[in-house]
Amino acid sequence: MHSFEMQFNTCLLFLYIASAIMILEGFDFRRPGARLFAALLVAGVAANVLALRAFGLERYLGVYPVVSLLYLLVTTMFITRYRGIKTVFVFLTAVIWVSPLLLGAHAAALVFGPDYFVKLVSYVLIAIPMLLLLKLYFRPPLLYLLDNYHRGWALFCAVPLLCAFVSYYQTRYRFLYDLETFRETGIWQLSLSMLSFLTYLLIVEYARQIRERLEARGVSQLLQTQLQGALQHIESLKHSERQAAVYVHDLRHHLRYIHSLAAEGNRDGIMGYVAGIEQSIDQSTAHAFCKNETVNLILSSFRAQAERRGVAIEIRADIPEKLGIPDADLCVIISNALENAIEAASAVSDRQRVVTFNCHTRNDQLLLEIANPFEGEVKIEDGAVADDGGLGTKSIALIVERHAGLCSFEAKGGEFALRVIL
């Protein structure tokens, strides 16, 4: 292979891996550090070209993992949203994504001849759909796992790392320029590549099953909450009806008593008696927190639950009847947040057990804030609550992400706060 062709190959593969990393990271060149990252990529391309010229092809391919791959891994750390083993997973995914590019280009060279133009066209025809496949099909479930799960990533990294190591150990990447080496090793390289992609398909399927389970749980919570709210509402109506019957039956006695107070000129007595009747009527009437029926049912259900556990809820809700958010998603967010808040507040022994619920709309956006006291320690990792065994906060984060909203969890000074913008 001519020196120019190998240098072009080197630059192309380097930038292809970098592009895959940026896709997985959702990289935006407007974010802080973007210029530094771009400068590091340019420097990396230049360093690889210089190393190829200085060492020669054989020695350069021997140190390729250090000059190119390790350099890209370190560069990734400047833009990554993740830490530790998750960064390694993002990097290995991008490296594995090179396999179809190389296999397809060399297979085309075997069929149509070793002309470099054949390889170049093959690179372009394969690179574009592979990057689109990564962005549209693999990226969403992979990002969901990266954002919400913090264990098991070493196992996820094992297969792509093993495949990359075997490919380097067996060939030292000689197949990049030697078609005979590719003829000898092409079958098992294809097998390694298929093994890696099957692993990623399993990871994607695992992520989808988790999402479906959480969504099914959300629907179940909605139905359960609506049922509890409906039963409470029916009981409240029955109680109101009984109270109305009592007041109708006793209306003659009330009027007679008020008449006697009026005859005595006891105005204060009349006012107090009427105020007592009004208060009794108000207590027997179902309370509406806002115009949204779904939110009313949820809040009524959890207020009753909180009262049974000795927790007070301060509710300030100004929510319209119709929202752009499905009832199932709204139920999951509010129900999980209030369930966690009541659970934490009920365990507090040295402070008031008060949960505050604030929710309103502004500029067609729903703004929600729920705060509660807690005891012990709450760890916030990667913008989510760590070790959330019940998957409550993960459900909230998933729904907020699906609606392109913002979600934050904060634990400070014994007070936990959830803030959501949708």
PyMOL commands that set and color helices and strands:
alter all, ss='L'
color gray80, all
select helices_A, chain A and resi 3-25+34-62+64-76+85-96+99-112+116-148+153-171+174-176+179-264+267-283+293-308+327-346+392-402
alter helices_A, ss='H'
color red, helices_A
select strands_A, chain A and resi 312-318+354-362+365-373+380-381+384-385+406-412+415-421
alter strands_A, ss='S'
color yellow, strands_A
deselect
rebuild
show_as cartoon
